[in-house]
Each structure stands twice: as C-alpha cells, then as structure tokens.
Amino acid sequence: MITLTNHDSKSEKGTSHAERGFSAAAEQKGAGPQKGGFGRRAFMRNLALGAGGSALLPARAALGAHDGQTGKGSISKGDAAILRFLAAAEILETDFWQQYTEFANVEGPYREALEVIEDENPEYIEQNTNDEFSHQEFLNAFLVKMRRDPVDLERFRTLPGSPVAPVQAPRLTNLMHLNVDTSWYLKYRSSGNPDFGDTFEQVVEIADRPAIPVKDQALYTEAQIQAIANTAAFHFPMIEQGGASLYDALSLKCNSLLALRIVTSIGGTEVAHFEIWHDVVGHIPAVNSGDGLVFPDLEANEETDPALVMPAPCKFISADLPLCSVIRPTSTALAGATAAVKFLTNTGLFLGQSQEFFDVLFHLAKEADKAGREQE
C-alpha cells in the first residue's frame, strides 16, 4: 500500500512541514504565522472541501479529458501518476534544500566558504528552496483539485539531521554521506549524449562526503570547510540537471494539455536552476581537504573551462542528424521516474531510510513511468 492521503479525509500531515517551513520574508524578519491568516494547511483543507475552487483554475472544460478514465473536471489516471511522483520528488527536494538554507543563513565558516565560491550563494540557496516549496505545494493542491490523491511522505520523516544543524528536526533526506556525481559537468560540455550510450568521467571523486557541517564549524580547518562547501556546490547542479531530464522525460507521457503545461512549466524552472548552479560551480577554488578529497583548478584544463556554461550541441534523436543543444538524457530508461529514484538512492541521499520508504517511492515511480498518451 502506498502512503497517500485521501482528499475526502485530508490529513494535516502533508502540509505541516511546509507550513513550518519557508517564507523568505518571514525568516528574515522573524515573523511567524499570522493569526487569522489563510495558511497553507487551510488552503489544502479548503481545496479538499471545494471551497473557493472557481478562483483557482480556469473553466472546467479546460481541466482535463472527459472520457472513461477521467471524471468531469479531473485528469487521467496516468497524468495523476506523473504529477503524484513529481510531487513526491519535490517534497524530497524541498527537504534537503531546506537543510542547506538553514546552514547558509547562519554566519560562520560554512557560509563564508559558500561566499568564496559566489557572493550571492546564500541568497540563491534560499530562493531555490522557496521555489521547491512552491512546486510541492502546487502539485499536491492541484491533485486535490482534480479529485486525485496527493502525496504524504511525513511518516518517513525519521532521519536525523546534522548534529550541529541550526534547526534540530527529523528529515527525509541525508546530506552527510553523499556520493556526488560530477560527470554531468563534462556531459554538458561534450557532443555525447547518454541516450546514445555515451559515458563521462568524474571531474572530482566525491564519495561518502558531507555537504553540510557535521561538527562544530570551528573544529574544521579552512581547507576542510571549503571542501564541504565545494561538495555542496557540485551537488546543487547535479540535482537540478537531473530534474531537468526527469521533467522532460515525463512530459512526453502526459495525456492532457493541462498536465503537459504543468510539467513543462515547472520543468523550465529546473533548467533555470541548473544553469545558475552550473555557472556557480565553475567558481569553486582548488582545495585539498587533507583527507582524500581534492578539488582541481577547473580553469587549468580546457575540458573543464568554467566559461563553457551553455549546453554544448550533442547527438539527438538520430546520430545522422546535426548536433543540437538539448537537455540530456531524456529517455525513460535513463531519465524517467524509476531511473531518478535509483540515481538518487545511489548518491546516498536516502541513507538510513526504511524499506517501506523505498517501496512507496519505487511504486510511485513505476506508476509514473507506465503512463502514456492515449490513442485517439
């Protein structure tokens, strides 16, 4: 059984984490939830009850196909599966971006190391976090509006965060033992495409490393804390380039124009995030942590030239066609929902999670990958 809320008996669990989460203005001004306000939990509850629906979406005729698989004003089972998996992915993504933001917003060596890479890194991190909150909240709210079950992963919020995290709270993801894939950096500078079987070397070997401090920051050497920040700087675009491929791959399976609009619109922000972080990571300083992690000078090698931030034209559709600058990969086998879960699992992001968590996540992924356009 997958862990989903029922829109007719809506649990408050699915929105409680987001509600105690992020508003940049509130964080900066120290403001809490306003009394009598229309908060996220109330918003979801009203959606479930149908309150105020006419102000949220266009006319019902534009809401989805009216056929055997969809009720009036609903979406197909396949489209719901796609959006449900993406909602789960965004919930998980929000969880680790929030951990990054908590550290980046606190003065100290880690924040300073992030600023060595890019002065605006703390602000960029917080903006990215807020974007992810908006994605998860919109996707779940839309599923409720379409009379489909939203996703609730709160029961899996059991992982310990960093022992020195500014906010001590259970987490969904683990940033303390990451295996960061850095091959994407060469992939987007190459004419090769994973969909054609091309593979790429790692720029840096980052295995079982923290991307956030795990002890008193004063106990790290300058090189060690910079290596942790550099690890995070490579992790940011690794995640977002994967998201760009995932959204692209799943968009090809959407049945309705409405679902397609949602997937491509959110997917576009994944691309925007990737390009920002791709540019930022090019500014990492060369550093040797002293315990086996070495970041090279990217400017010293033409192949890793930081100025090459635009996706290089590559093979696409057929090897006998001209090279084309595109997102890659976009095949279901390499960029679909199941592929995404396997990839993220291998990076250590879910280290410590229960078997039930993986069962739920892989089930959601399988259902999304099974979706497809209906034949007329």
C-alpha positions as CSV (number, residue, x, y, z in Angstrom):
1,M,0.0,0.0,0.0
2,I,1.4,3.4,-0.9
3,T,1.3,6.2,1.6
4,L,-1.1,8.7,0.2
5,T,-3.6,11.0,1.8
6,N,-7.3,10.8,0.8
7,H,-8.7,14.1,-0.3
8,D,-12.1,13.2,1.3
9,S,-10.5,12.8,4.7
10,K,-7.5,15.1,4.4
11,S,-4.7,14.6,7.0
12,E,-2.9,17.7,8.0
13,K,0.4,15.8,7.9
14,G,1.0,16.5,4.3
15,T,1.3,20.3,4.8
16,S,2.6,20.6,8.3
17,H,6.3,20.5,7.2
18,A,5.7,23.1,4.6
19,E,3.8,25.3,6.9
20,R,6.6,25.4,9.4
21,G,9.0,25.9,6.6
22,F,9.8,28.8,4.4
23,S,8.8,32.3,3.6
24,A,12.0,34.2,2.9
25,A,10.4,37.4,4.3
26,A,9.3,35.7,7.5
27,E,12.7,34.2,8.0
28,Q,14.5,37.5,7.6
29,K,12.0,39.5,9.7
30,G,11.5,36.8,12.3
31,A,7.7,36.8,11.6
32,G,5.7,33.8,12.5
33,P,2.3,32.6,11.0
34,Q,-0.2,35.4,11.2
35,K,-3.2,34.9,13.3
36,G,-6.4,34.6,11.3
37,G,-4.4,34.2,8.1
38,F,-5.1,31.9,5.3
39,G,-2.2,29.4,5.7
40,R,-1.0,26.5,3.6
41,R,-2.9,24.0,5.8
42,A,-6.1,25.9,5.5
43,F,-5.6,26.3,1.7
44,M,-5.2,22.5,1.3
45,R,-8.2,21.8,3.5
46,N,-10.4,24.2,1.5
47,L,-9.3,22.6,-1.7
48,A,-10.3,19.2,-0.4
49,L,-13.7,20.6,0.5
50,G,-14.1,22.5,-2.7
51,A,-14.1,26.0,-1.2
52,G,-13.1,28.8,-3.5
53,G,-12.4,26.5,-6.4
54,S,-13.6,28.8,-9.1
55,A,-10.8,31.3,-8.3
56,L,-8.1,28.7,-8.6
57,L,-8.3,27.2,-12.1
58,P,-9.8,28.0,-15.5
59,A,-13.3,26.9,-16.5
60,R,-14.0,23.2,-16.0
61,A,-13.9,22.5,-19.7
62,A,-10.2,23.2,-19.7
63,L,-9.4,20.9,-16.7
64,G,-8.9,17.6,-18.5
65,A,-10.2,15.0,-20.8
66,H,-13.7,13.8,-20.3
67,D,-13.5,10.1,-21.0
68,G,-13.7,6.7,-19.4
69,Q,-10.6,7.3,-17.3
70,T,-11.4,10.7,-16.0
71,G,-14.4,12.2,-14.2
72,K,-15.6,15.6,-15.2
73,G,-13.1,18.2,-14.2
74,S,-10.4,15.6,-13.5
75,I,-7.3,14.2,-15.2
76,S,-6.4,10.8,-16.4
77,K,-5.0,8.1,-14.2
78,G,-1.7,8.3,-16.0
79,D,-1.4,12.1,-15.7
80,A,-2.2,11.8,-12.0
81,A,0.5,9.2,-11.6
82,I,3.0,11.6,-13.2
83,L,2.1,14.5,-11.1
84,R,2.0,12.4,-8.0
85,F,5.5,11.2,-8.5
86,L,6.7,14.7,-9.2
87,A,5.0,15.9,-6.0
88,A,6.9,13.3,-4.1
89,A,10.2,14.3,-5.8
90,E,9.6,17.9,-4.9
91,I,8.8,17.1,-1.3
92,L,12.2,15.2,-1.0
93,E,14.0,18.0,-2.9
94,T,12.5,20.6,-0.6
95,D,13.7,18.7,2.4
96,F,17.4,18.8,1.6
97,W,17.3,22.4,0.1
98,Q,15.8,23.5,3.5
99,Q,18.8,21.9,5.3
100,Y,21.1,23.8,3.0
101,T,19.3,27.1,3.6
102,E,19.3,26.6,7.4
103,F,23.2,26.5,7.3
104,A,23.6,29.2,4.6
105,N,21.5,31.6,6.7
106,V,23.8,31.4,9.7
107,E,27.0,33.4,9.9
108,G,30.1,31.2,10.2
109,P,32.8,29.4,8.3
110,Y,30.4,27.3,6.1
111,R,28.5,30.4,4.9
112,E,31.9,32.2,4.3
113,A,33.1,29.2,2.3
114,L,29.9,29.3,0.1
115,E,30.5,33.0,-0.4
116,V,34.1,32.3,-1.5
117,I,32.5,30.4,-4.4
118,E,29.8,33.0,-5.1
119,D,28.9,36.1,-3.0
120,E,25.2,35.5,-3.6
121,N,25.2,31.8,-2.7
122,P,23.2,32.1,0.5
123,E,20.5,34.1,-1.3
124,Y,20.5,31.7,-4.3
125,I,20.1,28.8,-2.0
126,E,17.1,30.3,-0.2
127,Q,15.5,31.3,-3.5
128,N,15.9,27.7,-4.8
129,T,14.4,26.4,-1.6
130,N,11.3,28.6,-1.9
131,D,10.9,27.5,-5.5
132,E,10.8,23.9,-4.4
133,F,8.2,24.6,-1.7
134,S,6.0,26.2,-4.3
135,H,6.4,23.2,-6.6
136,Q,5.4,20.6,-4.0
137,E,2.5,22.7,-2.7
138,F,1.1,23.4,-6.1
139,L,1.3,19.8,-7.3
140,N,-0.4,18.4,-4.3
141,A,-3.0,21.1,-4.3
142,F,-3.7,20.5,-8.0
143,L,-4.1,16.8,-7.4
144,V,-6.7,17.5,-4.7
145,K,-8.5,20.0,-7.0
146,M,-8.6,17.2,-9.7
147,R,-10.1,14.8,-7.2
148,R,-6.9,12.7,-7.1
149,D,-4.9,11.7,-4.0
150,P,-2.0,13.9,-3.1
151,V,1.2,12.6,-1.7
152,D,2.1,12.5,2.0
153,L,5.7,11.4,3.0
154,E,5.5,12.7,6.6
155,R,5.6,9.3,8.1
156,F,9.1,8.8,6.6
157,R,10.5,12.0,8.2
158,T,12.6,10.0,10.6
159,L,16.2,10.6,9.6
160,P,18.5,12.6,11.9
161,G,19.9,15.8,10.6
162,S,23.3,17.1,11.2
163,P,24.1,17.2,14.9
164,V,25.0,20.9,14.5
165,A,22.2,21.9,12.3
166,P,20.7,25.3,13.3
167,V,17.3,23.6,13.3
168,Q,17.1,20.2,15.0
169,A,14.3,18.3,13.3
170,P,13.7,14.9,11.7
171,R,14.5,14.8,8.0
172,L,13.5,12.9,4.9
173,T,17.0,13.1,3.3
174,N,20.6,12.7,4.3
175,L,23.3,15.2,3.3
176,M,26.0,13.8,5.5
177,H,27.2,10.8,3.3
178,L,26.9,11.9,-0.3
179,N,28.3,10.3,-3.4
180,V,28.1,13.3,-5.7
181,D,28.1,12.5,-9.4
182,T,30.2,15.2,-11.2
183,S,30.2,13.6,-14.6
184,W,27.3,15.9,-15.7
185,Y,29.9,18.7,-15.8
186,L,31.7,17.0,-18.8
187,K,28.4,15.7,-20.2
188,Y,27.2,19.2,-20.9
189,R,30.5,20.2,-22.5
190,S,30.5,17.2,-24.8
191,S,28.8,16.2,-28.1
192,G,28.0,12.9,-26.5
193,N,24.6,12.0,-25.1
194,P,23.8,9.3,-22.6
195,D,20.7,8.3,-24.7
196,F,23.2,7.1,-27.3
197,G,25.3,5.1,-24.8
198,D,27.9,7.8,-24.2
199,T,29.5,7.9,-20.7
200,F,31.6,10.6,-19.0
201,E,34.4,10.7,-16.4
202,Q,34.1,12.2,-13.0
203,V,35.6,15.7,-12.6
204,V,36.0,15.1,-8.8
205,E,35.7,11.8,-6.9
206,I,33.2,12.7,-4.1
207,A,32.3,9.6,-2.2
208,D,30.7,9.4,1.3
209,R,31.2,13.1,2.0
210,P,29.1,15.6,3.9
211,A,27.8,18.7,2.0
212,I,26.9,20.4,5.3
213,P,28.9,20.7,8.5
214,V,28.5,17.7,10.8
215,K,30.5,19.0,13.8
216,D,31.3,22.4,15.4
217,Q,32.4,24.5,12.4
218,A,35.3,25.9,14.5
219,L,36.8,22.4,14.5
220,Y,37.3,22.3,10.7
221,T,40.4,23.6,9.0
222,E,39.9,26.2,6.3
223,A,40.5,23.6,3.6
224,Q,38.1,21.1,5.2
225,I,35.2,23.6,5.4
226,Q,35.9,24.8,1.9
227,A,35.8,21.2,0.7
228,I,32.4,20.7,2.3
229,A,31.1,23.9,0.6
230,N,32.6,22.7,-2.8
231,T,30.8,19.4,-2.4
232,A,27.5,21.3,-1.9
233,A,28.3,23.4,-5.0
234,F,28.6,20.3,-7.1
235,H,25.6,18.7,-5.5
236,F,23.3,21.7,-6.4
237,P,23.6,21.4,-10.2
238,M,23.8,17.6,-10.1
239,I,20.3,17.6,-8.6
240,E,18.8,20.3,-10.9
241,Q,20.2,18.8,-14.2
242,G,18.7,15.5,-13.1
243,G,15.4,17.3,-12.5
244,A,15.5,18.9,-15.9
245,S,15.9,15.5,-17.6
246,L,13.1,14.0,-15.4
247,Y,10.6,16.6,-16.2
248,D,11.4,16.5,-19.9
249,A,11.1,12.7,-19.9
250,L,7.8,12.7,-18.1
251,S,6.3,15.5,-20.2
252,L,6.4,13.1,-23.1
253,K,3.9,10.8,-21.3
254,C,1.3,13.5,-20.4
255,N,-2.1,12.8,-21.8
256,S,-3.8,16.2,-21.4
257,L,-2.6,19.6,-22.4
258,L,-3.2,20.7,-18.8
259,A,-0.8,18.2,-17.3
260,L,1.7,18.9,-20.1
261,R,1.5,22.6,-19.3
262,I,2.2,21.9,-15.6
263,V,5.1,19.5,-16.2
264,T,6.8,21.7,-18.8
265,S,6.3,24.9,-16.8
266,I,7.8,23.5,-13.6
267,G,10.4,21.7,-15.7
268,G,11.6,25.0,-17.1
269,T,12.5,26.2,-13.6
270,E,14.6,23.1,-13.1
271,V,16.6,24.1,-16.2
272,A,16.9,27.7,-14.9
273,H,18.2,26.4,-11.5
274,F,20.6,24.1,-13.3
275,E,22.1,26.9,-15.4
276,I,22.6,29.1,-12.3
277,W,24.3,26.4,-10.3
278,H,26.3,25.3,-13.4
279,D,27.8,28.8,-13.6
280,V,28.3,29.0,-9.8
281,V,30.2,25.7,-9.5
282,G,32.8,26.9,-12.0
283,H,34.0,29.4,-9.4
284,I,35.0,26.8,-6.8
285,P,38.5,27.2,-5.5
286,A,41.0,24.4,-5.9
287,V,41.4,22.8,-2.5
288,N,42.8,19.6,-0.9
289,S,40.8,18.7,2.2
290,G,43.8,16.8,3.6
291,D,41.8,13.6,4.0
292,G,41.5,12.4,0.4
293,L,39.2,14.9,-1.2
294,V,40.8,17.1,-3.9
295,F,39.1,19.7,-6.0
296,P,41.2,20.7,-9.0
297,D,41.6,24.1,-10.6
298,L,38.8,24.0,-13.2
299,E,40.4,26.8,-15.2
300,A,43.6,24.8,-15.7
301,N,42.0,22.3,-18.1
302,E,40.4,23.3,-21.3
303,E,37.9,20.4,-20.9
304,T,36.6,21.9,-17.6
305,D,36.8,25.6,-18.6
306,P,34.2,27.3,-16.4
307,A,33.3,29.7,-19.2
308,L,31.6,26.8,-21.1
309,V,28.3,27.1,-19.3
310,M,26.0,26.8,-22.3
311,P,24.9,23.2,-23.1
312,A,27.2,22.0,-25.9
313,P,25.4,20.7,-29.0
314,C,25.2,16.9,-28.9
315,K,23.7,13.9,-30.6
316,F,19.9,14.0,-30.5
317,I,17.2,11.7,-32.0
318,S,19.5,10.2,-34.6
319,A,23.3,10.2,-35.0
320,D,23.0,11.2,-38.6
321,L,21.2,14.5,-37.7
322,P,23.1,17.7,-36.9
323,L,24.2,18.1,-33.3
324,C,21.7,20.1,-31.2
325,S,22.0,21.8,-27.9
326,V,19.4,20.0,-25.7
327,I,18.7,18.6,-22.3
328,R,20.1,15.1,-22.0
329,P,19.3,12.3,-21.3
330,T,15.5,12.3,-21.9
331,S,14.7,8.6,-22.4
332,T,12.6,6.9,-19.8
333,A,15.3,4.3,-19.2
334,L,17.8,7.0,-18.2
335,A,15.7,10.0,-17.1
336,G,12.4,8.5,-16.1
337,A,10.9,8.3,-12.6
338,T,12.4,4.9,-11.8
339,A,15.8,5.9,-13.1
340,A,15.7,9.1,-11.0
341,V,14.9,7.1,-7.8
342,K,17.7,4.7,-8.5
343,F,20.2,7.5,-9.1
344,L,19.3,9.5,-6.0
345,T,19.4,6.3,-3.9
346,N,22.9,5.6,-5.2
347,T,24.1,9.1,-4.2
348,G,23.3,8.3,-0.6
349,L,20.6,10.9,-0.3
350,F,18.2,8.4,1.3
351,L,20.8,6.7,3.5
352,G,19.0,5.4,6.6
353,Q,15.5,5.3,5.2
354,S,13.2,2.3,5.7
355,Q,12.4,-0.4,3.2
356,E,8.8,0.9,3.3
357,F,10.0,4.3,2.1
358,F,11.7,2.7,-0.9
359,D,8.7,0.5,-1.6
360,V,6.5,3.6,-1.7
361,L,8.9,5.7,-3.8
362,F,9.5,3.0,-6.4
363,H,5.8,2.3,-6.6
364,L,5.1,5.9,-7.4
365,A,7.9,5.9,-9.9
366,K,6.6,2.7,-11.6
367,E,3.2,4.2,-12.0
368,A,4.5,7.4,-13.5
369,D,6.7,5.5,-16.0
370,K,3.7,3.4,-17.0
371,A,1.8,6.5,-18.0
372,G,1.5,7.4,-21.7
373,R,-0.5,9.3,-24.2
374,E,-3.9,7.7,-25.1
375,Q,-4.5,6.8,-28.7
376,E,-7.4,8.5,-30.3
